[in-house]
Amino acid sequence: MRYVSTRGGGEPASFSQAVMTGLARDGGLLLPESFPDISAELSSWVGLSYQELAFEIMRFYITDMPEEDLEDIINRSYSVFTHPDVTPVKDIGPINILELFHGPTLAFKDIALQFLGNLFEYFLSKSGEKLNIVAATSGDTGSAAIYGVRNRKGVRIFVLYPYGRVSPVQEMQMTSVTDDNVHNIALQGTFDDAQLIVKKLFGDLEYKDKFNLGAVNSINWARVLAQIVYYFYSALQVMEKSKSESVSFSVPTGNFGDIFAGYVAAQMGLPIKHLYLATNENDILSRFFNTGTYSIGEVVSTLSPSMDIQAASNFERWLYLRAGRDAAKLSAWMKTFSEKGHLEITPLETGEIDSLIKAGSANTDETLKTIRDFYNSSGYVLDPHSAVGVHVALNAGNDDSPVICLATAHPAKFPDAVDRATGKQGLATTPQIEALKDLPCRREILPNDTDTIADYIAKTIRNG
């Protein structure tokens, strides 16, 4: 399997090159040249463990690694999860909840970043090189990336997060890791500012090559690949149990990486009827899929900070496929958006923007009400991100396929929102979070300036 840039530049890359490069040298995102059709495999995959299923799916995409090494990396990556199913599915009333928060940092990002951390270490051990990871986070990617690479040989990580715009627990999870290879940067700006700085650093090819930069954000294809697995894992279980021939998913969405993994699963042949794209007040994506207009606005701080994003970096991958893999057309669209902050796409003949993706949103009051009502009716506690997805699913109208809602974070990461919603104290807690409260923390507060960040990273590497 080879990987090509959405912008059309350069030679196709191998999987290892795609992982270690992250962003293509022409500024595009890497995608496989084609998606395998696994329709004939589905029945034989029913009943496989999470690790077994991950191997069956990933081997289609990873063709430059011995299969026994891939199996070992998969098994080590998911041995640190606290639930034997890794991503268990729970039937809660009218919907199914796919719990993606049983990893070290209690968020769905662990599923991809534990795997990616092991990939980095594996490929670096083969090459003898060192890698400096630079990542932007709106909350959960940072801690998951840090836990994925802390103390790994040959890897150093710099995480940029918007100062004052992540939850206290999210910040504590990042800054309490004081390993020598971990550097947290509290940026005086928004997540979009942090993401733009990271893209500029990667776009400066001389700087990128000099300091051997690598990416863990969902621009890295390995992130999307790892997330594809739990769509298959949950769908096969729910279809077997319900005797249904298809399923739908509701996905809390910020940077478009998680829902894009579901989109790829559908292209591979997983019978997904609908992907419900769920946003909070930062609704640029839900507006787009309802109107065809992609128009950037101001970032609004909400109860679900990991979704407080305007420009979604993975959206480019969907646009590339929508353009029929026409890199020139995609590049023109991205140039228009970069210059005007605005982009319009012609609907399909059906009037839809995408026949698979349906979009909705939930504001603060609706999010709180969903947490409260869901708890009162079932005793189940949702975090605010998952509540956005549940709200959109429950208000989507009739769907004759079972609906699986992705629970992307443990509610203990957002106790204030849960307390406010339910009127009860202490519902959202876990020993892992409590254990962090007395740990020393380390961070650098820096201005929203690309040159300042670049200088800090360079100086740290030279002194390292």
N, C-alpha and C positions, 0 to 999 in steps of 0.2 A: 504494500500500500504506500502510495506517495502523496505528498501534501503540497497544495498550491496556494498562492496568495490571492486574496480577493481582489487585489489591485493589478494582478497579472504579471508582476515583475519577477525576475530571477528564475532559476531552475527549480523544478519540483524537489521537495525535501523528503528525507526519510523520517520515520517517527522520531528517532533519537534527535535528529536535527530540529524537528518541529518543537520538541520538548525543550531543548536547551536554548533555542532561539527565542521562543515565545512569540514575539511580534515579527512578521516578515520584514525584510530589509527595506522594502519599498513602502512600508507603513501599513500594509494590509494585514489581514488576519489569515491564518492558515486553516485550510479545510482539506479533508481527503478528496482525491480526484473523483471518487464516486462513493456511494453508500452501498454496502452489501445488502442483498435481499435475503433475509433469514426466515422468511415465511415458512419454509419447509422444516425449519428447526424447532419451531415453537412448541409443538407437542412433546418433543423429547426433552425440552428444558423444564417442563413442569416438575416441581418437587426437588429441583437442584438447590443446594445451599447457596447462600449469597456469594461466597467465594467461588464456588464451582461455576455459577452463572456468569460472574465477572470474567472468569477466564474464557468461557465460551464466546462471549461478546468481544472482549478485548483482542483476542487472537486474530480477528479479522483485520484489525487496525494496526497491530504491532507485529510487523513481519521482519524486523531486524534485531530480534532478541530470541535466544533459545527459549522454547516453551517452558522448560523446567525453571528457568530464571523468572519468567513472568509469573508462574504459579507461586514461586517463593515470595516475590514482591507482593502479590495480592494477599497471600496468607498473612504476611507480617503486617501489612497495612491495616487489616481489619481485625487483627488479634487484640488491638488496644480498645476496641469498642466494648461497652458494658453489656450489651444485649446479644444473645447468641444468634439472633436473626440479623444483626447489624442494623437493618432498617425495617422494624416490624410494622405490620398493618393492623390497625384496630378498627373494628366495626362500631361506630358511635352513631346510633340513631339512623338518620337518613343518608349518612355519608360514611366513607372510610377515611381514617386518618393514617397517613404514612409518616411515621415518626423518624425523622432524619437527624435527631439530636443526641444520639447515644455515644458520640465520640468524645475525645478529650476536652474540647471547648464547648460542647453542648450545642452545636450548630451544624447545619447541613454541609458547611464548607469543609468539615473534617473528612467527609467521605472522599472528596477529591484530593485534599491537600495532604493527608497521610500517604496516599498513593503517590502523589507527585513528589513529596519529600524523599521517598524511597527510590523513585526513578532518578532524581537528581544525584543522589549518593551513588547509585549503581553506575550511571553513565560517567560521572566524574572519576570513579575508581578505575574505569577502563581507560580514560584519556589522561589522567594525572593532572587535569586542569583544576582551577578554582573558579567559583561562580559567585557573583554579587547580585543578589536578588533585590529588585526595587519594586515595591507594591503600593498601591493605593487601596484604602479600605473605607467603607462606610460603616464598619462596625465589626462584622464577623470574619471577613476574610483575613484580616490582620492577625487575630489571635490564632486562627486555624493554621495559617501559614507559618507563624512562629512555632507553634507546637509541632508542625510537620518537619521543620528543619533545625530546631534547636539542637546544638551539640553535634550536628552532622558534619562529617569531615569534608573540607573543601568548600563549604557554603557559608556565606555571610548574608544577612537579610536586613534591609531598610524598609520600614513600614511607615507610610504617610497616612495620617488620619486627621479628619477635621476637628480641630481643637474646640471642645465644648459642644460638639454635635454628635457624639456617640454616647451610649448609656454608660453610667458609672461602672457597671459590671463589665461591659465590653472593654473600657479603657483599662480597668484593673487587670483583666485577663492578659492584655498585651503588655502593659508596663511592669507587671510583676515578674516577667521573665527577664532576668538580668544576665543571662549567659553572654559570654564574650562575643558571640557571633550574631547577637540580636540588637538592633538599634531602632528605637521608636521615635518618630518625628511627629509632634503635634503641630499640624499646619494651621496657621491663622487664616483659614478660608473654608470653603465647602469641599465636599467629596469631589465634585466636578472639577474644582481647582486642582486637587491632588491628582486626579486621574489625568488631567491635561498636562501637568508637570511630568508625570511618568511617561506619557506618550512623547513629550518633547525630548526627554532624555534618551528614549529609545530611538527617536528619529534622528538624533545627532549620532551618526554612524561612527564617527571618529571617537567620540566619548564612549559610546556603547562598546566598541571593540577594545579600547584602551583599558576599560575597567571590567570587561567581560560581564556585561549585565544580563540577567535572566529574569523571567517573569513568572509570577504565580497567580496573577489575576486571571479572570476567566477568559482573557485573550489567549491564554495558553490552551491549546487544543486538548491536552491531557486532562484538564479540569472538566471540560465538556464530556469527554469520553467516560470518565469515571462516573459522572452523573447519569449517563444513559442507562447504566445498569439498574438503578433502583426503579426506573420506569418499567422495565421488563419484569423485575422481581415482584413488584406489587401487582402489576396487571395480571400476570399469570396466576397469582394466588386468588385475586378477586374474581377473575373470570372462571376459574375452576370451582370456586365456592358458590358463585351466583348462577353458574351455567349460562353466563352471558357470552356473546361472541365479540364484544368490544367493551371498552371502558372510556371514561373521560377523566381528565385531571384538572384540578384548580391549583394554580401556581402563583404564590406571592412573588411579585416581579419588580426588580430594580434595574439591574444591569443586563438583563435578558439572557444570561448564561444558563440558568436553571431551566427555564422554559424552552430554550433552544435545544437543550439536551432531549427534552420530550419531543420536540419537533423532529430531531434526527431519528429518534426511536420510531416515530411514525413513518419516516422515509424508508426505514429498514424493514418495515412490514409489521410492526406492532399495531394491532387494530385499535387505534385511538380515535374515538368519534369526535371529541372536542378537547382542545386545550383552552381552559379558561385563564386568561391573563388577568391577574388581579393587582391593581396598584392602589397606593394611598393618595393623598392630595397631590403628590408629584406624579401627575397622570399623563405625562407626555405619550407613553406607550399605549395606554388604553384609549386615549383620544385618537391616536394614529389608526389603530385597528378598527375604530368606529367611523372614522372620517377620511382617512387617507392623507391627513395633514400631520406632519411631524414638525412641531414648532417648539423651540426651546423657551423656557420661562425661568422664573426665579425659583431656587430651591426652597421648599418650605420644610421647616423642622416639624417632625411628627412623632407619634408614639412608636412608630416602626422605622427607626433611623437607618437601618440597612437598606431601605427602599427609598431613601431621600436622595434621589438621583434624577437628573434631567437627561443628559446625553449618555445613553446606554451603549457601552462599547461593543457588546456582542450583537447589537442590532445590525451591524454591517454584514455579519454572516447571513442573516436572513435576507437582507437586501440583495446580496450577491446571488442567492438562490432564486429570489423573486425576479432578478434580471436575467434568469436563464444562464447563470454562470458567465455572463458577459462582463468581463473586468473593466472594459472601457466605459460601459454604461454605469456600472457601480461607481467607478472613480468620478464620473461626472456628477452623480448624485451626491457623493460625499463632498466634492468641491463646492457644490451649491449650498449644502448644509453648513459647511465650515465658514463660508463667506456671508451667508444670510441668516443662519440659525433657523432655517425654514426649508422644508422639503415636502413636495406633494407627489403622491403615487396614484396612478389611474386605477380605479377598482377593476375587478374581474367582471366578466359578462354577467355574473350573478348579482353584481352590485357589492359583493364582499371584497375586502382587502385580502383576506386569506380564508379559505373555506374551512380550515382546521381551527384557527385561533379566534376565539370570542373574547371580548374584553369588558371589564367592569372595574369599578373602584369603590373604595370605602373611605369615608372621612373619619375624623376622630370620634365623633359621637357614634357612628355606625360600628366602628371598631370596638369601642367600649361596650356597646350594647351586645355585640356578638359574643365577646368574652363572658359577659354577665349571663346572657340567656343560655349559652352553651353549658356553662357551669351549673346553672340552676336546673337545667333539664337532664343533664347526664353526669354531673360531678366531674367532668373533664375540664382541665384548665388549659386554655390556649394562650400562647404568647401573642403580642399584638400583630406580628407579621402573619402568623398562621391564621389569626382571626380575620385579616383582610381577605385571605383566600377562601375561608369558610363563608364569609359574607357574600362574596361574589358567586360562589357555588350555589348557595341556598337561594339566591335571587336571580339565577340564570334562566328560570323557567323549566319546563319539563325536559328531562333528558332520560331517554329510555335505556341508557347504559349506566351501570354503577359509576359513581363519582368518587374519585380518590383525591383528597385534599392533602397537599404537602405541608406537614408541620416542620417548619424550617429551623426552629430554635426552641430550646427548653424555656418554659415560662420564668424560671428562676433568673434568667438573664435580664428580665424586665419586670421586677417585682412592683415597682411604683405603678405601672400601668395596670397590672393585675389587681393590686390593692384598690386602686381607684375604680376599676370596673366592678368588682365584686363587693366592695365595702367590707372586705375581710382582710385581716393581716395574716401573713405567714403562709398563704397558700402556695406562693411561688418561692420555693427555697430548695437548696440541695447542698449536701456536704462539700461538693467540689468548689462551689462558690464561697461558702462560709470560710473555707480553709485559706482563701486568698486574702482575706481582709487584713491580716496582720503582717503580710509580706512586704518587704521594701519594694519600691517602684523606681523606675528610671525612664526618663524621656527627655527629649530636647524640644522646646517650643521655638519654632522658626517661622519667619514671615512667608507670606504667599508670594514667593519669588523663585523662579526656576534657577537663576544663577546661584542664589544662596544655597538652595538644596543641592545643586550639583557640586558646589565647592565643599559643602559639609561631607557629602558622600566620598568625594575624592580624598579629602584630608583623612577621613576615618580609615579608608582603605590603605592609604600610604602609611599610616601609623599602626596599622593592624598586624 
